[in-house]
Amino acid sequence: MNVTFIHDIVDVRATEWDALAAEAGFYLSHQWLAAQQYDPTASVGYALVHDDGALIAAAPLYLVDTEPNDLYRVHEVVPGRAPARTLLAGARRGYLNAPLLHPRLTPERRREALGRLVTAAATLAAAREAEPWWLYVTDAAAAELAEACGTEPVQLNQDARIPLPGSTFDDYVAGLPHKRRSAVRRERRAFTEAGYELRTLRLSECAGDAGALAARLQERHGHPADPAFMARLLHDQAVGMADSGIVLAAYAEGRMVAFSLFYCHMGTVWLRSTGYDYARLRGAHEYFNLAYYLPIEYAYAHGAASLHLGMESLHAKTLRGAVASPLWAIGGPAAPAGATCGEPARGACTPAL
């Protein structure tokens, strides 16, 4: 096995990368990472492990300059940590992470490939005087990664998704407890009776309006946000993702008052963001309809088997059929003496990030 380092994920074929990322999910897909790599708040490179010419393992490595999201500041989410320069390994956005390993590796080769990724991250971190961390690692990957790092995992939160049995929304409702079935029907009926105009849009068509509503959601939860910044963020996301995001929007008197944005990837609908003009809502369970029920309808119509909701508000999610699994932080080890992660001539972990 040999480890090399590249600066642009476009230098890896999407089919090769996504063969590793299929189980890890949308936030480690080739398209999503390519759309995120020009974020000015961090420098990114990609550690690649090849064996006999085949890509068998990979990890994005982000040297963070400024972290605008407090949930990705290690000292904010891991108890007892002091502020320090950080190298984040794996996904940096989306609160879902795992090292990327080919699913057909034998257990022995899998351990070796994972060890190479861990060493690559530790070596680059040491060269840049940073601490290596893997944040929001899935429960399935946490024990394996912690063993490779030789450190104890720390639980951060829980990830939630709703499995979608059968082929219709009625099948989803039928799988809920009796009282919850009645509540879902009542919430759906109230939303219908509120008389909103519903539109299905591309993100490029409504990034400005959606950004303003997303900023209001952030403010409501104690995170002041600039509407213009949020709009620009969504516009850039539309460009980077080839406008593949789906926006479901509720309009009142010709103005957008609520929306949800999601992506379809590998048989799952991935809820990305929502926003609300709280002063103009009609008290019709807008959140549950825009963030849960309408995306579930869309998922069934397009053959998806689950709705990924992410973390936070777990009680509301589990009441509506979500299953939750832990998310972990894992600190990388110190770089072994003399360790390198590739040949300098081939772009190893010595180039400036």
Helices and strands as residue ranges (DSSP letters): E 2-6, G 9-11, H 14-21, G 26-28, H 30-36, E 42-51, E 54-64, G 70-72, H 74-77, E 86-89, E 100-101, H 107-127, E 131-138, H 139-149, E 154-163, H 169-174, H 178-193, E 197-202, H 203-220, H 227-240, E 246-252, E 255-265, E 268-276, G 278-280, H 286-288, I 289-293, H 294-301, E 306-310, H 314-319, E 323-331, G 344-346
